[in-house]
Amino acid sequence: MDSARRWSGVVALALGIFVLITIEELPIGVLSVMAPELGISEGLAGLSVTVPGVLAGVVAVLTPVIVRGMDRRLVLVLALSSVVISCALSVVAPNFAVLLLARLFAGVSIGLYWAVLAIVALGQVEAKHSARALTVAFSGAGAALVLGVPMAAWIGSHVAWRAAFAVVGLIAVLVAVLILLLVKPVRSPVKVTPAMMLAASRARGVRYAIVLTSLVVVAQFITYAYVSPILVARAQVPVTDIGVMLLAFGIAGLIGNFAVAPLLTRSAPWGVLVVSSGVGISLLLVLLLMHTPASALAIMPLWGLFVGAISVAIQAFVGSQAAEVIEEGTALNSAVFNVAIAVGALVGGLIIDRAGQTSLIVTSTVMVLAGAAVAANYLRGGVAGRRHSESA
């Protein structure tokens, strides 16, 4: 019974990250209807993804230092409460300025939740189940791509984009209650200081994770933040069918989240290499072959399969390659992850407004493949290090 409750707690954590990913990426699904109503360009509307991402990065870095001995479970509840405030403001926002204010609360929630999710998930189960706990907890990210973002896109195109925010806010309330009831309290035995955060940033595993996240996630969101207009203009997909495309992308992402687990158990660095290479190949297909609704329906799931594994793969990388500084490393990687989303959306907005969609996708492809090269270099360094130790 105790084991069942612990795993129920991990599932509740997954529901929380479902809410966080949905609120973070919700503007992507409603961009094509939100921008015209607010009287702004699609590139400017992309700031609704950029602003919370930047703030989330700052909050994630500060979270371990600020919360110190606080129950990490309550940090998650605070994060979901901030989601509720963000959604309420978004529903009544009369203009883009107020919407950006609402997105600040989303940024706080994202930074808080991402910074402690892995630590709380690991605190629910025995050490031997760590990889499984992380996979289940992060499956909420894939589920958000399967249900959350497509649901928001559907509501946005068939009802109203403001209604999509209202639905997410209500779900956030329910999940916060579940976490309070099901998740076991988790406190860090060590009070993290700024000096400890700085020291963790120098660890080899953390340094590589930060570089990998910077390249792969920025690249992914340069293009994905504008996937709605890309599907409409490049693949001739009707606006009312965007939700279907995102659903196909999301289902594949959820599969990818679980499918990568055996590889991560054997070697997290290899997992990151496979995932980043797969994203790069998928973006090449978007660039070269996605010109009809049929081709979009074939390519979107392949792309989603690899994208769905990014967050759990890089978190597993931190956990296995920087285990001695896992809380600090997780917070730093979470910060970079969310800033990378923001930077990707910002850079993508500049490119799509000034150079068009082809340049957008080319930039993403080059950056992702550079990330794959970094992962390969890490693996070569590890092999070289082992050979040196054996010869000594």
Salt bridges, closest charged atoms under 4 A:
ASP2 OD2 - ARG6 NE 2.98
GLU37 OE2 - ARG162 NH2 3.28
ASP71 OD2 - ARG73 NE 3.16
GLU126 OE1 - LYS128 NZ 3.67
GLU327 OE2 - ARG72 NH2 2.80
